[in-house]
Amino acid sequence: MPVPKRRMSRSNTRSRRSQWKTTAPTLVRCNNPACREPKLPHVACPTCGTYNRRTVVSG
């Protein structure tokens, strides 16, 4: 396993870590006309339990 030959300076470490950014998840509207709640894409709606206009989660 490779090991660094020299210690990385504090400014290099911090400039490398500055690229680690979080982003808000993209949300889409539910396809169910009665619901229309925001949800994650390609995931069943947590409010009404539908996916692609089909009920997949009873509740």
Wavefront OBJ file of the C-alpha trace (Angstrom):
o trace
v 0.000 0.000 0.000
v 1.474 3.378 -0.967
v 2.525 5.724 1.770
v 3.120 9.472 1.274
v 6.807 10.326 1.087
v 6.354 13.760 2.635
v 3.822 15.303 4.942
v 1.112 17.298 3.171
v 1.055 20.938 4.218
v -1.925 22.402 6.027
v -2.845 24.679 3.107
v -2.745 21.799 0.636
v -4.888 19.669 2.915
v -7.434 22.414 3.422
v -7.616 23.327 -0.257
v -8.216 19.674 -1.107
v -10.926 19.376 1.542
v -12.626 22.556 0.341
v -13.885 20.633 -2.702
v -15.999 18.343 -0.505
v -19.342 20.112 -0.770
v -22.809 18.881 0.029
v -25.708 19.529 -2.297
v -29.403 19.507 -1.593
v -31.176 16.459 -3.066
v -33.138 17.067 -6.246
v -36.870 16.711 -5.700
v -39.611 16.021 -8.244
v -43.374 16.151 -7.910
v -45.311 12.928 -7.382
v -47.120 11.679 -10.515
v -50.287 10.997 -8.548
v -52.665 13.876 -9.414
v -54.195 13.766 -5.937
v -50.837 13.953 -4.160
v -48.276 16.110 -6.059
v -45.922 16.128 -3.035
v -42.173 16.575 -3.607
v -40.215 13.316 -3.501
v -36.876 11.865 -4.552
v -36.720 10.746 -8.189
v -36.950 6.980 -8.893
v -38.354 6.338 -5.394
v -41.884 5.524 -4.273
v -43.721 8.522 -2.835
v -43.572 8.421 0.968
v -46.893 10.298 1.236
v -49.228 8.280 -0.993
v -47.120 5.176 -1.706
v -47.273 5.308 -5.500
v -44.535 4.846 -8.072
v -45.097 5.513 -11.768
v -48.841 5.996 -11.120
v -49.153 2.543 -9.486
v -49.730 1.876 -5.799
v -46.723 -0.062 -4.563
v -46.871 0.643 -0.812
v -50.109 0.160 1.046
v -50.623 2.541 3.851
l 1 2 3 4 5 6 7 8 9 10 11 12 13 14 15 16 17 18 19 20 21 22 23 24 25 26 27 28 29 30 31 32 33 34 35 36 37 38 39 40 41 42 43 44 45 46 47 48 49 50 51 52 53 54 55 56 57 58 59
